Amino acid sequence: MERRDDLPGLASWFMGHNIAMEKATSNDDIQSALDALLSPNVSIQINGVSVSRSDYIQTIVSIAQGRTSNDVTYFSIIEVPTDPESPKTVRS
């Protein structure tokens, strides 16, 4: 695998993947967007209850199937800095 020196920051990476989910219209598109967003080894907890990756994806797909519109606003995204003395806030 080739090393990339131009990796995006966490905020832009997340927003890019989340926008792909917002624009997904078919179940296959939603599934592909979630596969790109979530690691195969992701650990998911909702209200303290562990949820498998596949159950989480199926829940999101079933919710997204009936949507008629979608609007997401990012008020603030905090990236964990490499230098703890210089936190970075990204606003969109």
SEFIZA-3560 file (N, C-alpha, C; in Angstrom, 3 decimals):
REM SEFIZA-3560
<numar><xx>0.834</xx><yy>-1.174</yy><zz>0.000</zz><atom>N</atom></numar>
<numar><xx>0.000</xx><yy>0.000</yy><zz>0.000</zz><atom>CA</atom></numar>
<numar><xx>0.882</xx><yy>1.241</yy><zz>0.000</zz><atom>C</atom></numar>
<numar><xx>0.476</xx><yy>2.187</yy><zz>-0.787</zz><atom>N</atom></numar>
<numar><xx>1.232</xx><yy>3.420</yy><zz>-0.940</zz><atom>CA</atom></numar>
<numar><xx>0.894</xx><yy>4.419</yy><zz>0.165</zz><atom>C</atom></numar>
<numar><xx>1.908</xx><yy>5.102</yy><zz>0.666</zz><atom>N</atom></numar>
<numar><xx>1.701</xx><yy>6.105</yy><zz>1.717</zz><atom>CA</atom></numar>
<numar><xx>1.188</xx><yy>7.397</yy><zz>1.090</zz><atom>C</atom></numar>
<numar><xx>0.195</xx><yy>7.991</yy><zz>1.751</zz><atom>N</atom></numar>
<numar><xx>-0.336</xx><yy>9.275</yy><zz>1.298</zz><atom>CA</atom></numar>
<numar><xx>0.074</xx><yy>10.353</yy><zz>2.283</zz><atom>C</atom></numar>
<numar><xx>0.648</xx><yy>11.427</yy><zz>1.777</zz><atom>N</atom></numar>
<numar><xx>1.036</xx><yy>12.544</yy><zz>2.628</zz><atom>CA</atom></numar>
<numar><xx>-0.029</xx><yy>13.639</yy><zz>2.660</zz><atom>C</atom></numar>
<numar><xx>-1.076</xx><yy>13.476</yy><zz>1.867</zz><atom>N</atom></numar>
<numar><xx>-2.103</xx><yy>14.515</yy><zz>1.773</zz><atom>CA</atom></numar>
<numar><xx>-3.430</xx><yy>14.067</yy><zz>2.392</zz><atom>C</atom></numar>
<numar><xx>-3.351</xx><yy>13.325</yy><zz>3.484</zz><atom>N</atom></numar>
<numar><xx>-4.565</xx><yy>12.836</yy><zz>4.127</zz><atom>CA</atom></numar>
<numar><xx>-5.408</xx><yy>13.996</yy><zz>4.646</zz><atom>C</atom></numar>
<numar><xx>-6.730</xx><yy>13.891</yy><zz>4.532</zz><atom>N</atom></numar>
<numar><xx>-7.581</xx><yy>14.965</yy><zz>5.042</zz><atom>CA</atom></numar>
<numar><xx>-7.623</xx><yy>14.948</yy><zz>6.562</zz><atom>C</atom></numar>
<numar><xx>-7.993</xx><yy>16.068</yy><zz>7.153</zz><atom>N</atom></numar>
<numar><xx>-8.209</xx><yy>16.110</yy><zz>8.594</zz><atom>CA</atom></numar>
<numar><xx>-9.451</xx><yy>15.304</yy><zz>8.942</zz><atom>C</atom></numar>
<numar><xx>-9.608</xx><yy>15.003</yy><zz>10.207</zz><atom>N</atom></numar>
<numar><xx>-10.738</xx><yy>14.194</yy><zz>10.651</zz><atom>CA</atom></numar>
<numar><xx>-12.072</xx><yy>14.846</yy><zz>10.308</zz><atom>C</atom></numar>
<numar><xx>-12.179</xx><yy>16.147</yy><zz>10.500</zz><atom>N</atom></numar>
<numar><xx>-13.449</xx><yy>16.835</yy><zz>10.237</zz><atom>CA</atom></numar>
<numar><xx>-13.845</xx><yy>16.716</yy><zz>8.771</zz><atom>C</atom></numar>
<numar><xx>-12.932</xx><yy>16.993</yy><zz>7.859</zz><atom>N</atom></numar>
<numar><xx>-13.275</xx><yy>16.917</yy><zz>6.434</zz><atom>CA</atom></numar>
<numar><xx>-13.514</xx><yy>15.472</yy><zz>6.002</zz><atom>C</atom></numar>
<numar><xx>-12.767</xx><yy>14.525</yy><zz>6.580</zz><atom>N</atom></numar>
<numar><xx>-12.994</xx><yy>13.107</yy><zz>6.273</zz><atom>CA</atom></numar>
<numar><xx>-14.402</xx><yy>12.701</yy><zz>6.709</zz><atom>C</atom></numar>
<numar><xx>-14.779</xx><yy>13.058</yy><zz>7.941</zz><atom>N</atom></numar>
<numar><xx>-16.099</xx><yy>12.698</yy><zz>8.459</zz><atom>CA</atom></numar>
<numar><xx>-17.213</xx><yy>13.351</yy><zz>7.643</zz><atom>C</atom></numar>
<numar><xx>-17.082</xx><yy>14.657</yy><zz>7.376</zz><atom>N</atom></numar>
<numar><xx>-18.131</xx><yy>15.346</yy><zz>6.630</zz><atom>CA</atom></numar>
<numar><xx>-18.275</xx><yy>14.765</yy><zz>5.229</zz><atom>C</atom></numar>
<numar><xx>-17.162</xx><yy>14.425</yy><zz>4.588</zz><atom>N</atom></numar>
<numar><xx>-17.224</xx><yy>13.816</yy><zz>3.259</zz><atom>CA</atom></numar>
<numar><xx>-17.970</xx><yy>12.495</yy><zz>3.263</zz><atom>C</atom></numar>
<numar><xx>-17.670</xx><yy>11.656</yy><zz>4.249</zz><atom>N</atom></numar>
<numar><xx>-18.355</xx><yy>10.367</yy><zz>4.337</zz><atom>CA</atom></numar>
<numar><xx>-19.817</xx><yy>10.545</yy><zz>4.744</zz><atom>C</atom></numar>
<numar><xx>-20.086</xx><yy>11.489</yy><zz>5.610</zz><atom>N</atom></numar>
<numar><xx>-21.461</xx><yy>11.720</yy><zz>6.043</zz><atom>CA</atom></numar>
<numar><xx>-22.301</xx><yy>12.305</yy><zz>4.908</zz><atom>C</atom></numar>
<numar><xx>-21.711</xx><yy>13.179</yy><zz>4.108</zz><atom>N</atom></numar>
<numar><xx>-22.417</xx><yy>13.733</yy><zz>2.949</zz><atom>CA</atom></numar>
<numar><xx>-22.755</xx><yy>12.622</yy><zz>1.964</zz><atom>C</atom></numar>
<numar><xx>-21.849</xx><yy>11.659</yy><zz>1.803</zz><atom>N</atom></numar>
<numar><xx>-22.138</xx><yy>10.512</yy><zz>0.931</zz><atom>CA</atom></numar>
<numar><xx>-23.364</xx><yy>9.763</yy><zz>1.438</zz><atom>C</atom></numar>
<numar><xx>-23.500</xx><yy>9.634</yy><zz>2.754</zz><atom>N</atom></numar>
<numar><xx>-24.683</xx><yy>8.979</yy><zz>3.317</zz><atom>CA</atom></numar>
<numar><xx>-25.929</xx><yy>9.816</yy><zz>3.088</zz><atom>C</atom></numar>
<numar><xx>-25.815</xx><yy>11.130</yy><zz>3.259</zz><atom>N</atom></numar>
<numar><xx>-26.963</xx><yy>12.013</yy><zz>3.050</zz><atom>CA</atom></numar>
<numar><xx>-27.498</xx><yy>11.901</yy><zz>1.628</zz><atom>C</atom></numar>
<numar><xx>-26.586</xx><yy>11.801</yy><zz>0.655</zz><atom>N</atom></numar>
<numar><xx>-26.976</xx><yy>11.790</yy><zz>-0.752</zz><atom>CA</atom></numar>
<numar><xx>-27.368</xx><yy>10.402</yy><zz>-1.250</zz><atom>C</atom></numar>
<numar><xx>-27.079</xx><yy>9.374</yy><zz>-0.475</zz><atom>N</atom></numar>
<numar><xx>-27.404</xx><yy>8.007</yy><zz>-0.895</zz><atom>CA</atom></numar>
<numar><xx>-28.916</xx><yy>7.848</yy><zz>-0.994</zz><atom>C</atom></numar>
<numar><xx>-29.368</xx><yy>7.275</yy><zz>-2.104</zz><atom>N</atom></numar>
<numar><xx>-30.805</xx><yy>7.119</yy><zz>-2.304</zz><atom>CA</atom></numar>
<numar><xx>-31.247</xx><yy>5.662</yy><zz>-2.295</zz><atom>C</atom></numar>
<numar><xx>-30.398</xx><yy>4.768</yy><zz>-2.719</zz><atom>N</atom></numar>
<numar><xx>-30.771</xx><yy>3.347</yy><zz>-2.737</zz><atom>CA</atom></numar>
<numar><xx>-30.162</xx><yy>2.638</yy><zz>-1.533</zz><atom>C</atom></numar>
<numar><xx>-30.692</xx><yy>1.477</yy><zz>-1.214</zz><atom>N</atom></numar>
<numar><xx>-30.133</xx><yy>0.685</yy><zz>-0.114</zz><atom>CA</atom></numar>
<numar><xx>-28.671</xx><yy>0.348</yy><zz>-0.368</zz><atom>C</atom></numar>
<numar><xx>-28.328</xx><yy>0.044</yy><zz>-1.621</zz><atom>N</atom></numar>
<numar><xx>-26.936</xx><yy>-0.278</yy><zz>-1.954</zz><atom>CA</atom></numar>
<numar><xx>-26.025</xx><yy>0.925</yy><zz>-1.730</zz><atom>C</atom></numar>
<numar><xx>-26.504</xx><yy>2.121</yy><zz>-2.100</zz><atom>N</atom></numar>
<numar><xx>-25.713</xx><yy>3.339</yy><zz>-1.886</zz><atom>CA</atom></numar>
<numar><xx>-25.507</xx><yy>3.608</yy><zz>-0.398</zz><atom>C</atom></numar>
<numar><xx>-26.567</xx><yy>3.418</yy><zz>0.384</zz><atom>N</atom></numar>
<numar><xx>-26.473</xx><yy>3.625</yy><zz>1.832</zz><atom>CA</atom></numar>
<numar><xx>-25.498</xx><yy>2.623</yy><zz>2.432</zz><atom>C</atom></numar>
<numar><xx>-25.616</xx><yy>1.359</yy><zz>2.021</zz><atom>N</atom></numar>
<numar><xx>-24.723</xx><yy>0.300</yy><zz>2.511</zz><atom>CA</atom></numar>
<numar><xx>-23.270</xx><yy>0.622</yy><zz>2.164</zz><atom>C</atom></numar>
<numar><xx>-23.023</xx><yy>1.065</yy><zz>0.933</zz><atom>N</atom></numar>
<numar><xx>-21.658</xx><yy>1.408</yy><zz>0.511</zz><atom>CA</atom></numar>
<numar><xx>-21.104</xx><yy>2.578</yy><zz>1.314</zz><atom>C</atom></numar>
<numar><xx>-21.938</xx><yy>3.592</yy><zz>1.552</zz><atom>N</atom></numar>
<numar><xx>-21.494</xx><yy>4.753</yy><zz>2.330</zz><atom>CA</atom></numar>
<numar><xx>-21.158</xx><yy>4.348</yy><zz>3.759</zz><atom>C</atom></numar>
<numar><xx>-21.972</xx><yy>3.485</yy><zz>4.352</zz><atom>N</atom></numar>
<numar><xx>-21.696</xx><yy>3.023</yy><zz>5.716</zz><atom>CA</atom></numar>
<numar><xx>-20.454</xx><yy>2.143</yy><zz>5.766</zz><atom>C</atom></numar>
<numar><xx>-20.262</xx><yy>1.304</yy><zz>4.745</zz><atom>N</atom></numar>
<numar><xx>-19.058</xx><yy>0.469</yy><zz>4.700</zz><atom>CA</atom></numar>
<numar><xx>-17.800</xx><yy>1.325</yy><zz>4.623</zz><atom>C</atom></numar>
<numar><xx>-17.878</xx><yy>2.452</yy><zz>3.910</zz><atom>N</atom></numar>
<numar><xx>-16.723</xx><yy>3.354</yy><zz>3.812</zz><atom>CA</atom></numar>
<numar><xx>-16.502</xx><yy>4.123</yy><zz>5.110</zz><atom>C</atom></numar>
<numar><xx>-17.573</xx><yy>4.350</yy><zz>5.867</zz><atom>N</atom></numar>
<numar><xx>-17.489</xx><yy>5.126</yy><zz>7.103</zz><atom>CA</atom></numar>
<numar><xx>-17.052</xx><yy>4.287</yy><zz>8.295</zz><atom>C</atom></numar>
<numar><xx>-17.578</xx><yy>3.070</yy><zz>8.400</zz><atom>N</atom></numar>
<numar><xx>-17.365</xx><yy>2.249</yy><zz>9.594</zz><atom>CA</atom></numar>
<numar><xx>-16.310</xx><yy>1.171</yy><zz>9.365</zz><atom>C</atom></numar>
<numar><xx>-15.376</xx><yy>1.076</yy><zz>10.271</zz><atom>N</atom></numar>
<numar><xx>-14.379</xx><yy>0.007</yy><zz>10.233</zz><atom>CA</atom></numar>
<numar><xx>-15.075</xx><yy>-1.343</yy><zz>10.396</zz><atom>C</atom></numar>
<numar><xx>-14.551</xx><yy>-2.399</yy><zz>9.775</zz><atom>N</atom></numar>
<numar><xx>-15.120</xx><yy>-3.732</yy><zz>9.998</zz><atom>CA</atom></numar>
<numar><xx>-15.058</xx><yy>-4.142</yy><zz>11.471</zz><atom>C</atom></numar>
<numar><xx>-14.141</xx><yy>-3.555</yy><zz>12.224</zz><atom>N</atom></numar>
<numar><xx>-13.964</xx><yy>-3.907</yy><zz>13.637</zz><atom>CA</atom></numar>
<numar><xx>-14.525</xx><yy>-2.852</yy><zz>14.584</zz><atom>C</atom></numar>
<numar><xx>-15.447</xx><yy>-2.026</yy><zz>14.106</zz><atom>N</atom></numar>
<numar><xx>-15.989</xx><yy>-0.942</yy><zz>14.923</zz><atom>CA</atom></numar>
<numar><xx>-16.739</xx><yy>-1.495</yy><zz>16.138</zz><atom>C</atom></numar>
<numar><xx>-16.650</xx><yy>-0.764</yy><zz>17.232</zz><atom>N</atom></numar>
<numar><xx>-17.398</xx><yy>-1.087</yy><zz>18.447</zz><atom>CA</atom></numar>
<numar><xx>-18.461</xx><yy>-0.005</yy><zz>18.615</zz><atom>C</atom></numar>
<numar><xx>-19.724</xx><yy>-0.402</yy><zz>18.595</zz><atom>N</atom></numar>
<numar><xx>-20.828</xx><yy>0.557</yy><zz>18.646</zz><atom>CA</atom></numar>
<numar><xx>-21.626</xx><yy>0.333</yy><zz>19.917</zz><atom>C</atom></numar>
<numar><xx>-21.877</xx><yy>1.426</yy><zz>20.624</zz><atom>N</atom></numar>
<numar><xx>-22.742</xx><yy>1.375</yy><zz>21.803</zz><atom>CA</atom></numar>
<numar><xx>-23.784</xx><yy>2.472</yy><zz>21.680</zz><atom>C</atom></numar>
<numar><xx>-25.033</xx><yy>2.101</yy><zz>21.923</zz><atom>N</atom></numar>
<numar><xx>-26.124</xx><yy>3.064</yy><zz>21.913</zz><atom>CA</atom></numar>
<numar><xx>-26.785</xx><yy>3.001</yy><zz>23.275</zz><atom>C</atom></numar>
<numar><xx>-26.751</xx><yy>4.114</yy><zz>23.983</zz><atom>N</atom></numar>
<numar><xx>-27.280</xx><yy>4.178</yy><zz>25.349</zz><atom>CA</atom></numar>
<numar><xx>-26.696</xx><yy>3.075</yy><zz>26.227</zz><atom>C</atom></numar>
<numar><xx>-25.412</xx><yy>2.819</yy><zz>26.061</zz><atom>N</atom></numar>
<numar><xx>-24.713</xx><yy>1.845</yy><zz>26.894</zz><atom>CA</atom></numar>
<numar><xx>-24.886</xx><yy>0.402</yy><zz>26.472</zz><atom>C</atom></numar>
<numar><xx>-25.637</xx><yy>0.155</yy><zz>25.404</zz><atom>N</atom></numar>
<numar><xx>-25.878</xx><yy>-1.211</yy><zz>24.931</zz><atom>CA</atom></numar>
<numar><xx>-25.040</xx><yy>-1.453</yy><zz>23.678</zz><atom>C</atom></numar>
<numar><xx>-24.262</xx><yy>-2.541</yy><zz>23.680</zz><atom>N</atom></numar>
<numar><xx>-23.458</xx><yy>-2.888</yy><zz>22.511</zz><atom>CA</atom></numar>
<numar><xx>-24.361</xx><yy>-3.325</yy><zz>21.365</zz><atom>C</atom></numar>
<numar><xx>-24.051</xx><yy>-2.824</yy><zz>20.181</zz><atom>N</atom></numar>
<numar><xx>-24.809</xx><yy>-3.153</yy><zz>18.978</zz><atom>CA</atom></numar>
<numar><xx>-23.808</xx><yy>-3.634</yy><zz>17.938</zz><atom>C</atom></numar>
<numar><xx>-24.121</xx><yy>-4.729</yy><zz>17.269</zz><atom>N</atom></numar>
<numar><xx>-23.208</xx><yy>-5.229</yy><zz>16.240</zz><atom>CA</atom></numar>
<numar><xx>-23.203</xx><yy>-4.271</yy><zz>15.052</zz><atom>C</atom></numar>
<numar><xx>-22.128</xx><yy>-4.312</yy><zz>14.312</zz><atom>N</atom></numar>
<numar><xx>-21.994</xx><yy>-3.460</yy><zz>13.125</zz><atom>CA</atom></numar>
<numar><xx>-23.131</xx><yy>-3.737</yy><zz>12.150</zz><atom>C</atom></numar>
<numar><xx>-23.412</xx><yy>-5.013</yy><zz>11.909</zz><atom>N</atom></numar>
<numar><xx>-24.457</xx><yy>-5.364</yy><zz>10.939</zz><atom>CA</atom></numar>
<numar><xx>-25.840</xx><yy>-4.909</yy><zz>11.411</zz><atom>C</atom></numar>
<numar><xx>-26.127</xx><yy>-5.044</yy><zz>12.712</zz><atom>N</atom></numar>
<numar><xx>-27.418</xx><yy>-4.569</yy><zz>13.228</zz><atom>CA</atom></numar>
<numar><xx>-27.527</xx><yy>-3.053</yy><zz>13.112</zz><atom>C</atom></numar>
<numar><xx>-26.431</xx><yy>-2.352</yy><zz>13.379</zz><atom>N</atom></numar>
<numar><xx>-26.425</xx><yy>-0.894</yy><zz>13.266</zz><atom>CA</atom></numar>
<numar><xx>-26.688</xx><yy>-0.477</yy><zz>11.821</zz><atom>C</atom></numar>
<numar><xx>-25.996</xx><yy>-1.121</yy><zz>10.891</zz><atom>N</atom></numar>
<numar><xx>-26.173</xx><yy>-0.793</yy><zz>9.474</zz><atom>CA</atom></numar>
<numar><xx>-27.607</xx><yy>-1.067</yy><zz>9.042</zz><atom>C</atom></numar>
<numar><xx>-28.160</xx><yy>-2.201</yy><zz>9.447</zz><atom>N</atom></numar>
<numar><xx>-29.541</xx><yy>-2.517</yy><zz>9.080</zz><atom>CA</atom></numar>
<numar><xx>-30.519</xx><yy>-1.492</yy><zz>9.648</zz><atom>C</atom></numar>
<numar><xx>-30.261</xx><yy>-1.018</yy><zz>10.856</zz><atom>N</atom></numar>
<numar><xx>-31.118</xx><yy>0.008</yy><zz>11.457</zz><atom>CA</atom></numar>
<numar><xx>-31.057</xx><yy>1.294</yy><zz>10.648</zz><atom>C</atom></numar>
<numar><xx>-29.855</xx><yy>1.719</yy><zz>10.290</zz><atom>N</atom></numar>
<numar><xx>-29.693</xx><yy>2.949</yy><zz>9.508</zz><atom>CA</atom></numar>
<numar><xx>-30.354</xx><yy>2.797</yy><zz>8.144</zz><atom>C</atom></numar>
<numar><xx>-30.160</xx><yy>1.660</yy><zz>7.493</zz><atom>N</atom></numar>
<numar><xx>-30.768</xx><yy>1.425</yy><zz>6.179</zz><atom>CA</atom></numar>
<numar><xx>-32.290</xx><yy>1.481</yy><zz>6.288</zz><atom>C</atom></numar>
<numar><xx>-32.856</xx><yy>0.845</yy><zz>7.306</zz><atom>N</atom></numar>
<numar><xx>-34.319</xx><yy>0.836</yy><zz>7.437</zz><atom>CA</atom></numar>
<numar><xx>-34.865</xx><yy>2.232</yy><zz>7.736</zz><atom>C</atom></numar>
<numar><xx>-34.134</xx><yy>3.032</yy><zz>8.505</zz><atom>N</atom></numar>
<numar><xx>-34.559</xx><yy>4.408</yy><zz>8.783</zz><atom>CA</atom></numar>
<numar><xx>-34.470</xx><yy>5.251</yy><zz>7.512</zz><atom>C</atom></numar>
<numar><xx>-33.391</xx><yy>5.081</yy><zz>6.773</zz><atom>N</atom></numar>
<numar><xx>-33.144</xx><yy>5.903</yy><zz>5.591</zz><atom>CA</atom></numar>
<numar><xx>-34.093</xx><yy>5.574</yy><zz>4.442</zz><atom>C</atom></numar>
<numar><xx>-34.626</xx><yy>4.368</yy><zz>4.413</zz><atom>N</atom></numar>
<numar><xx>-35.504</xx><yy>3.971</yy><zz>3.312</zz><atom>CA</atom></numar>
<numar><xx>-36.709</xx><yy>4.888</yy><zz>3.170</zz><atom>C</atom></numar>
<numar><xx>-37.295</xx><yy>5.301</yy><zz>4.270</zz><atom>N</atom></numar>
<numar><xx>-38.518</xx><yy>6.080</yy><zz>4.208</zz><atom>CA</atom></numar>
<numar><xx>-38.333</xx><yy>7.580</yy><zz>4.220</zz><atom>C</atom></numar>
<numar><xx>-37.112</xx><yy>8.045</yy><zz>4.243</zz><atom>N</atom></numar>
<numar><xx>-36.918</xx><yy>9.497</yy><zz>4.349</zz><atom>CA</atom></numar>
<numar><xx>-37.320</xx><yy>10.196</yy><zz>3.051</zz><atom>C</atom></numar>
<numar><xx>-37.851</xx><yy>11.381</yy><zz>3.221</zz><atom>N</atom></numar>
<numar><xx>-38.235</xx><yy>12.177</yy><zz>2.060</zz><atom>CA</atom></numar>
<numar><xx>-37.293</xx><yy>13.356</yy><zz>1.871</zz><atom>C</atom></numar>
<numar><xx>-36.621</xx><yy>13.752</yy><zz>2.932</zz><atom>N</atom></numar>
<numar><xx>-35.623</xx><yy>14.814</yy><zz>2.830</zz><atom>CA</atom></numar>
<numar><xx>-34.616</xx><yy>14.631</yy><zz>3.952</zz><atom>C</atom></numar>
<numar><xx>-33.535</xx><yy>15.374</yy><zz>3.851</zz><atom>N</atom></numar>
<numar><xx>-32.456</xx><yy>15.220</yy><zz>4.817</zz><atom>CA</atom></numar>
<numar><xx>-31.728</xx><yy>16.552</yy><zz>4.936</zz><atom>C</atom></numar>
<numar><xx>-31.459</xx><yy>16.973</yy><zz>6.147</zz><atom>N</atom></numar>
<numar><xx>-30.722</xx><yy>18.210</yy><zz>6.359</zz><atom>CA</atom></numar>
<numar><xx>-29.837</xx><yy>18.039</yy><zz>7.587</zz><atom>C</atom></numar>
<numar><xx>-28.544</xx><yy>18.196</yy><zz>7.400</zz><atom>N</atom></numar>
<numar><xx>-27.595</xx><yy>18.044</yy><zz>8.497</zz><atom>CA</atom></numar>
<numar><xx>-26.800</xx><yy>19.334</yy><zz>8.618</zz><atom>C</atom></numar>
<numar><xx>-26.659</xx><yy>19.820</yy><zz>9.844</zz><atom>N</atom></numar>
<numar><xx>-25.866</xx><yy>21.016</yy><zz>10.108</zz><atom>CA</atom></numar>
<numar><xx>-24.763</xx><yy>20.659</yy><zz>11.091</zz><atom>C</atom></numar>
<numar><xx>-23.543</xx><yy>21.053</yy><zz>10.773</zz><atom>N</atom></numar>
<numar><xx>-22.411</xx><yy>20.839</yy><zz>11.668</zz><atom>CA</atom></numar>
<numar><xx>-22.142</xx><yy>22.156</yy><zz>12.388</zz><atom>C</atom></numar>
<numar><xx>-22.466</xx><yy>22.216</yy><zz>13.657</zz><atom>N</atom></numar>
<numar><xx>-22.196</xx><yy>23.429</yy><zz>14.421</zz><atom>CA</atom></numar>
<numar><xx>-20.729</xx><yy>23.497</yy><zz>14.810</zz><atom>C</atom></numar>
<numar><xx>-20.156</xx><yy>22.358</yy><zz>15.135</zz><atom>N</atom></numar>
<numar><xx>-18.753</xx><yy>22.326</yy><zz>15.524</zz><atom>CA</atom></numar>
<numar><xx>-18.262</xx><yy>20.890</yy><zz>15.491</zz><atom>C</atom></numar>
<numar><xx>-17.067</xx><yy>20.712</yy><zz>15.008</zz><atom>N</atom></numar>
<numar><xx>-16.409</xx><yy>19.408</yy><zz>15.037</zz><atom>CA</atom></numar>
<numar><xx>-15.056</xx><yy>19.627</yy><zz>15.687</zz><atom>C</atom></numar>
<numar><xx>-14.766</xx><yy>18.863</yy><zz>16.707</zz><atom>N</atom></numar>
<numar><xx>-13.495</xx><yy>18.986</yy><zz>17.413</zz><atom>CA</atom></numar>
<numar><xx>-12.572</xx><yy>17.868</yy><zz>16.953</zz><atom>C</atom></numar>
<numar><xx>-11.411</xx><yy>18.234</yy><zz>16.472</zz><atom>N</atom></numar>
<numar><xx>-10.395</xx><yy>17.252</yy><zz>16.110</zz><atom>CA</atom></numar>
<numar><xx>-9.433</xx><yy>17.108</yy><zz>17.279</zz><atom>C</atom></numar>
<numar><xx>-9.049</xx><yy>15.885</yy><zz>17.574</zz><atom>N</atom></numar>
<numar><xx>-8.066</xx><yy>15.658</yy><zz>18.633</zz><atom>CA</atom></numar>
<numar><xx>-6.710</xx><yy>16.071</yy><zz>18.076</zz><atom>C</atom></numar>
<numar><xx>-6.087</xx><yy>17.069</yy><zz>18.684</zz><atom>N</atom></numar>
<numar><xx>-4.843</xx><yy>17.598</yy><zz>18.132</zz><atom>CA</atom></numar>
<numar><xx>-3.644</xx><yy>16.707</yy><zz>18.442</zz><atom>C</atom></numar>
<numar><xx>-2.639</xx><yy>16.810</yy><zz>17.593</zz><atom>N</atom></numar>
<numar><xx>-1.384</xx><yy>16.124</yy><zz>17.890</zz><atom>CA</atom></numar>
<numar><xx>-0.653</xx><yy>16.852</yy><zz>19.001</zz><atom>C</atom></numar>
<numar><xx>-0.928</xx><yy>18.153</yy><zz>19.130</zz><atom>N</atom></numar>
<numar><xx>-0.360</xx><yy>18.959</yy><zz>20.205</zz><atom>CA</atom></numar>
<numar><xx>-1.493</xx><yy>19.352</yy><zz>21.151</zz><atom>C</atom></numar>
<numar><xx>-1.578</xx><yy>18.737</yy><zz>22.339</zz><atom>N</atom></numar>
<numar><xx>-2.682</xx><yy>19.020</yy><zz>23.263</zz><atom>CA</atom></numar>
<numar><xx>-2.805</xx><yy>20.491</yy><zz>23.657</zz><atom>C</atom></numar>
<numar><xx>-1.753</xx><yy>21.260</yy><zz>23.471</zz><atom>N</atom></numar>
<numar><xx>-1.797</xx><yy>22.677</yy><zz>23.814</zz><atom>CA</atom></numar>
<numar><xx>-2.448</xx><yy>23.514</yy><zz>22.713</zz><atom>C</atom></numar>
<numar><xx>-2.692</xx><yy>22.915</yy><zz>21.552</zz><atom>N</atom></numar>
<numar><xx>-3.264</xx><yy>23.662</yy><zz>20.427</zz><atom>CA</atom></numar>
<numar><xx>-4.498</xx><yy>22.953</yy><zz>19.870</zz><atom>C</atom></numar>
<numar><xx>-5.617</xx><yy>22.954</yy><zz>20.600</zz><atom>N</atom></numar>
<numar><xx>-6.819</xx><yy>22.307</yy><zz>20.068</zz><atom>CA</atom></numar>
<numar><xx>-7.335</xx><yy>23.051</yy><zz>18.841</zz><atom>C</atom></numar>
<numar><xx>-7.970</xx><yy>22.316</yy><zz>17.984</zz><atom>N</atom></numar>
<numar><xx>-8.450</xx><yy>22.891</yy><zz>16.735</zz><atom>CA</atom></numar>
<numar><xx>-9.955</xx><yy>22.645</yy><zz>16.626</zz><atom>C</atom></numar>
<numar><xx>-10.711</xx><yy>23.693</yy><zz>16.399</zz><atom>N</atom></numar>
<numar><xx>-12.145</xx><yy>23.567</yy><zz>16.166</zz><atom>CA</atom></numar>
<numar><xx>-12.414</xx><yy>23.897</yy><zz>14.711</zz><atom>C</atom></numar>
<numar><xx>-13.160</xx><yy>23.047</yy><zz>14.047</zz><atom>N</atom></numar>
<numar><xx>-13.491</xx><yy>23.255</yy><zz>12.648</zz><atom>CA</atom></numar>
<numar><xx>-14.967</xx><yy>23.609</yy><zz>12.572</zz><atom>C</atom></numar>
<numar><xx>-15.281</xx><yy>24.695</yy><zz>11.928</zz><atom>N</atom></numar>
<numar><xx>-16.686</xx><yy>25.078</yy><zz>11.752</zz><atom>CA</atom></numar>
<numar><xx>-17.022</xx><yy>25.021</yy><zz>10.270</zz><atom>C</atom></numar>
<numar><xx>-18.250</xx><yy>24.641</yy><zz>10.010</zz><atom>N</atom></numar>
<numar><xx>-18.672</xx><yy>24.623</yy><zz>8.609</zz><atom>CA</atom></numar>
<numar><xx>-19.736</xx><yy>25.663</yy><zz>8.388</zz><atom>C</atom></numar>
//
